[in-house]
Amino acid sequence: MSHDTVVTAAMLAIGDELLSGRTKDKNIGHLAELLTLSGIDLKEVRIVADDEKAIVEALNALRARYDYVFTSGGIGPTHDDITADAIAKAFGLPCEHDETAMTLLAEMYRRREMEFTEARQRMARMPRGAAHIANPVSTAPGFIIGNVYVMAGVPQVFQAMVDNVLPTLRTGTPVLSLAIACPYGEGDIGTPLAAIQKAHPDTSIGSYPRYIGQKFSTEIVVRGRAQAAIDAAGAEVHAMIDAIRRKKEVVENPSAEA
């Protein structure tokens, strides 16, 4: 019987600029890597426009399905930064200026001798009752409401917020992996690899094609939470590669001795 603990997560990346290609997302890969190392399975990523209905629909679907949801983008000072409003609507809460966030921002702009304008005050808005995610880079906090963690889209700020969030999360059994170099393409390995996967349901086996020069090859990655299960599947993958090699040698040199 398996006693593995599985904790799941999803990410919702928000912004017209992501969908237009104007901004190349750097946050998804960063979050995925850190969650994997922490034993949290990132199961789904969605990218939506700066559209309140789209954000609400996506958020409600994700937060009902996964243990954690992480959002990026849309909490700045401009008119199209509507993430806080949309998340408040998804939870059925008012979106209002948080008193502590207002104080933090007011003091920061005072130190910088800059006016704390109405636009800048927008960065202090969040659903009523939300908890802060500290922002050591630019002060304006992200926030937590329910199982949703709302963070900035600017990569440097997003990464700093993630660093503050990770130690507070419930984590699961980490996923281990074994990478195996295979000199054959997916057309050669597809059928036997499917059989190996079926025989080892406690693992997840992925194949990643490569093309170098005039030759296809594949990297096969076996993932799982138990080293013994990974080793057993890995042994069969190596055996599969050897069997394909022997078969090709016979085809290419049929006169060779068995």
N, C-alpha and C positions, 0 to 999 in steps of 0.2 A: 504494500500500500504506500502511495506517495504522500509525503507530508510537506511537499513544497508549498510555500506561500506565494500566491500570485497577486500582485498589485498592478492595476491597469491605469493607463492615462491616455488622454487625447490632447491635441493641440489645435487651437483655432487662431490662424494668422489673419489679421484684418487689415485691409487697405487696398484702395483702388490701384495704388502704385505697384503692388505686387502682381496684380492681374494684368496690368498693362505692360509689364516688363521693365518699367522705369526703374524699379528697385529690385535688386536681386536678393532674395531672402537668405540670410545667414543664420537665422535663429532656429530653424527647424533642426538642422544637423547638430547644432550645439546642444539643444535640449535633448535630442534623441541619444546622443553619446553619453551625456551625464545621467540620464534616467537609466540607461542600460547598465552603467557602472554601479548605480544605486539599487539595482534589483527591481526596477519599475518598468513594466512593459508599455512602451508607447505603441498603441494599437491603431490609431487613426490620426490623420492630419487633414484639416480642411482649411481652405483659403477662401475668404469671402470679401466682398466689396464693402465700402463704407455705406452700408445700407442697413437701417435699423431692423427691418423685418428679416433680412437674411441673417443678421447676427443673432437675433433672438431665436429664430428657428434652429440654427446650427447649435447654438449653445444649449438650448433645452434638450436637444437630441443627445448631445455628447455628455452632458452632466448626469443624465439619467442612465447612461450606459457604462460609464467608466468611473473608477475611484477618484481620479483627479482630472481636471481640465485646466490647461494653461493657455492663456491668450496673449497675443503680442500685437501692439499697434493701436492707434486711435485714442490715446489718452493725453494728447498734447493740448495746446492752447487755441487751435484754429477751429473754424466752424465745422470742418469735416471730421473732427475728432469726437465721434459720437459713441465710442465704446462704453463709457460709463453709463450713459443714458440707456443704451440698449440692454446692458446687463441688469441694470436696475429694473427695467421693464420685464425682463425674463423672470426675475425673482418676485415681481409684483411689489417692488419697494420704491419709495421716492428717491430721486437722485438729488443730492444737496451738497453744499459746501461743508466739508468736514472741518470742524473747528481746529483740531490739531494740525491738519495739513495746511490750513490757512496760516496758522502761526509759523510753521516751519518755512513756508514759502515767503511770507512777509519778511521774516528775519533774514532770509537768504538774499532777497532783492535789496533790502536795506543795506546789508554789508557790501553789496556790489554797487550801491548808489544808483539803483535803477528803480523806475516806477513799477509798483505792483498793480499793473493794469487789470481791467476786467477780463481781458483775454488770458492773462497769466493766472488769474484766479480760477479759471476753468480747470486747471490742473489739480485743484483741491476738491473737485467734485467726485462723489462716489455714492453708491447705494447706502442708505441709512443703516448703520450698524456694522459696516464693513471694517475689517482690521487692515492695518497698514502692512505693505511690503516696503522695507527701507530701501532708499535709493541713495547710495553713497556717492554717486557720480554727479547728479544734477538736482538732488533734493526732492523733487516732486515724487511722492510715493505711488507705488502700485497699491493694489488692495486685494483682499481675500473676502469672498462671500460664499458661504456654503463650501462646496468642493471645487470652487473656481478661483484660479489665481490669475489676476489681471496685471499684465506687465507692459512696459514700453516696447515700442518697435525698434528703436535705435539699438543696434547690436551691443554696444558697450554698456548701455544702461540695462538692457534685457539680461545680459550675462551677469551683471552685478546683482540684479534682483534674484535671478535663479540661484546664485550662490547663497543668498540669504534664506531662500525658501527650502532648499534641499534638506538641510539638517532637521527641519520640522516635520518631514513627511514620513508616513508609514512606508516601509520598504518590504520587498519580498525576497525570495531566494534568487540570487543573481543568476543570470543566464551565462553559461560557459560556451566556448566555441572552439572548434578545431578546423583549421583551413588545410585543404589538401589540393596540391597542384595536380591537375589532370591534363595530359598532353593531347586529349581528344576533344572534339567539339560536342555540342549538345545533341546533335543528330546521332552520334554513336552511343552516348550514355543515357539518353532519355528514358528508354524502356527499362533497362536494369536498375537505374537509379530510382525510378518510381517503385519498383519492387522492394528495394532496400528501405525506402521511406515507409512503405506499408508494413514492413516487418519490424520497424522500430518507431512505433507511434509516440514514444516519449522524447523523440528528438524532432527537430525541424531541419530539413536538409535543403539548402539552396545551391543553385548552380549559376555561375556568373561568367558568361562567355568573354573571351579575349581574342583579338585578331592582331597578330604580330607578323609583319612581313606578308607571306603568302600562306600562313597556317593558322587555323583555329585551335584554340585550347580553352580550358575551362578551369576556373577555381571553384572547388566544391567546399561548402562550409556546412559543418554539422553543428547544430546548436541544441543545447538542452540544459537542464538544471542538475543533472546527475552525471558525474564524470564517467561512471561505469557504462551508462547508456551511450554516451558520446563515443567512448572507446570501442564499444561493440559495433556501432554503426560505422565508425571510421574504418575498422578492420574489414568490413564487408565492402566498403568503397575501394579500399586498396586492392582487395581481391578482384573486384569488378574491373579495375584498371588493368590488372595483370591478365585477366581473361581476354579483354579486348586486344591487348598487345599480342598475346599468343595467337589469337584468331587472325589478326592482320598479318602476322609473320607467315602463317600458313598460306593465306591468300596471295601474298606478294611473292612467296617462294614455295610453290606447291611441291617441289621435288625434295625439299628439306626433310630430313629424318624427323619423325615425331619424337 
